[in-house]
Every structure is written in C-alpha cells, then in structure tokens.
Amino acid sequence: MAQTIEQALHAAAQGLLYQSETDQPLEPFTWAEQGELTAEKVRALGGHSVDAKVEETTLDAFFEAPTAEKDWHGAAEKASVQKFRALVKLIKDRLQEIKVFRIGETEVTIHIVGRTPQGNWAGLTTTAVET
C-alpha cells in the first residue's frame, strides 16, 4: 500500500531540524480544505489570529540555506543537506501549488503547504524564533 502524503512527509522530515535561534522539527499535517490557499485560510486553519502578520515565499527560497552544501561542511552537514534536498524533491513530486507562509513576528510559525492529488492541502509546519 502506498504511503499517504503525511506518512511520506513524516519519513522524509525525520531527524531534520529547521534552524533559527531555536532548532525545531518539521511536523507533517493535512487539512481537509479545498480551493485556493490564501493567507486568511492559513491563519484560520493554523489557529492564528486574523490580524497575525503573514509573509509568503517560495519553497526554493525557504529551503535555500538548508539545501546548500558549503565547502566547510563535514559528513553530518553534508548528510543533512542531502536529506533536505530529498524532502524538497518529495514535496515537489507529491504536492502542487506549493506556498510557504510565515505567520507572526519574533516567534514565527511556518506552514509549507501544497495541494494533494485528492485536492486537499498538506505539508509541514515548524517554528522559527527570530529576534
């Protein structure tokens, strides 16, 4: 039996941490929501206040740093880069209309969201602390 998108995202994100002032895991989710994904819908589905600050970015821009291999990287960093690259590929392969929403200030909730083949929304969420 094929993995659900949530199972596949969970497996691909296992052990990865999104780095900010605190390193946080990437948690998979699915929302039984259809139609266009807007900032207002993400605020509501994510349980945020209606006036929370929202910034939208692209998947590639969001994952630019963790998927870039640097000359100084050791084996662990190189392995992490490869895992992040595999995660991005999975997201692109399994989801459409992918958007990244950053909600809030200082403690920012990040929702990486796309449409599943069934038309629902799924993705990953994490938190960044930016002071």
C-alpha positions as CSV (number, residue, x, y, z in Angstrom):
1,M,0.0,0.0,0.0
2,A,1.3,3.4,-0.9
3,Q,2.3,5.9,1.8
4,T,-0.1,8.7,2.5
5,I,1.4,12.2,1.9
6,E,1.5,12.7,5.6
7,Q,3.4,9.4,6.2
8,A,5.8,10.3,3.3
9,L,6.5,13.8,4.7
10,H,7.0,12.4,8.2
11,A,9.5,9.9,7.0
12,A,11.4,12.4,4.8
13,A,11.5,15.1,7.6
14,Q,12.5,12.6,10.3
15,G,15.6,13.9,12.1
16,L,15.7,17.2,10.3
17,L,15.6,20.5,12.2
18,Y,14.8,23.9,10.9
19,Q,17.5,26.2,12.2
20,S,16.8,29.6,13.7
21,E,17.5,30.8,17.2
22,T,15.9,27.5,18.3
23,D,16.1,24.4,16.1
24,Q,12.7,22.9,15.6
25,P,11.4,19.8,13.8
26,L,9.3,19.8,10.7
27,E,5.9,18.3,11.5
28,P,3.6,17.0,8.8
29,F,-0.1,17.9,8.6
30,T,-3.1,17.5,6.3
31,W,-6.0,19.9,6.1
32,A,-9.3,18.8,4.6
33,E,-9.6,22.1,2.8
34,Q,-10.0,22.7,-0.9
35,G,-9.9,25.8,-3.1
36,E,-7.3,28.5,-3.3
37,L,-4.9,28.6,-0.3
38,T,-4.9,32.2,0.9
39,A,-3.2,33.9,3.9
40,E,-6.7,34.2,5.5
41,K,-7.3,30.4,5.2
42,V,-3.9,29.6,6.5
43,R,-4.4,31.8,9.5
44,A,-7.7,30.1,10.2
45,L,-6.6,26.5,9.6
46,G,-3.4,27.1,11.6
47,G,-5.2,28.6,14.5
48,H,-3.7,32.1,14.2
49,S,-5.3,35.4,14.9
50,V,-7.0,37.2,12.0
51,D,-4.6,40.1,12.2
52,A,-1.4,38.0,12.5
53,K,1.4,39.2,10.1
54,V,1.8,36.9,7.1
55,E,4.6,36.7,4.6
56,E,4.5,34.4,1.7
57,T,7.6,32.9,0.0
58,T,8.5,30.1,-2.4
59,L,9.6,26.6,-1.5
60,D,13.0,27.1,-3.1
61,A,13.6,30.4,-1.3
62,F,12.6,28.9,2.1
63,F,14.9,25.9,1.7
64,E,17.8,27.7,0.0
65,A,20.1,27.7,3.1
66,P,19.5,24.1,4.3
67,T,19.9,22.6,0.8
68,A,23.2,24.5,0.0
69,E,26.3,22.5,0.5
70,K,29.3,24.5,1.8
71,D,33.0,23.8,1.5
72,W,33.4,23.7,5.2
73,H,30.6,21.1,5.7
74,G,31.6,17.8,7.4
75,A,29.9,14.5,6.9
76,A,27.0,15.3,9.2
77,E,26.2,18.6,7.5
78,K,26.5,17.0,4.0
79,A,24.1,14.3,5.1
80,S,21.6,16.9,6.4
81,V,21.8,18.9,3.1
82,Q,21.1,15.7,1.2
83,K,18.1,14.9,3.5
84,F,16.7,18.4,3.0
85,R,17.2,18.1,-0.8
86,A,15.3,14.8,-0.7
87,L,12.5,16.4,1.3
88,V,12.2,19.3,-1.2
89,K,12.0,16.8,-4.1
90,L,9.3,14.8,-2.3
91,I,7.3,18.0,-1.7
92,K,7.6,19.0,-5.3
93,D,6.8,15.4,-6.5
94,R,3.7,14.9,-4.3
95,L,2.2,18.4,-3.9
96,Q,1.1,21.1,-6.4
97,E,0.6,24.9,-6.0
98,I,3.2,24.9,-3.1
99,K,3.4,28.0,-1.0
100,V,5.3,28.8,2.2
101,F,3.6,31.1,4.7
102,R,5.4,32.7,7.6
103,I,3.0,33.8,10.3
104,G,3.8,36.0,13.3
105,E,6.7,38.1,14.4
106,T,9.6,37.0,16.7
107,E,8.1,33.5,17.1
108,V,7.2,32.7,13.6
109,T,5.0,29.7,12.6
110,I,5.9,28.4,9.2
111,H,3.5,26.4,7.1
112,I,4.8,24.7,3.9
113,V,1.6,23.9,2.1
114,G,0.6,22.3,-1.2
115,R,-2.4,20.6,-2.8
116,T,-2.6,16.8,-2.8
117,P,-3.8,14.8,-5.8
118,Q,-7.1,14.5,-3.9
119,G,-7.4,18.3,-3.8
120,N,-6.8,18.6,0.0
121,W,-4.0,20.7,1.5
122,A,-0.9,19.1,3.1
123,G,2.5,20.0,4.1
124,L,4.9,20.7,7.0
125,T,4.9,23.2,9.8
126,T,7.7,24.4,12.1
127,T,8.5,27.4,14.3
128,A,11.4,29.8,14.0
129,V,12.5,32.3,16.6
130,E,13.9,35.5,15.1
131,T,14.9,38.3,17.4
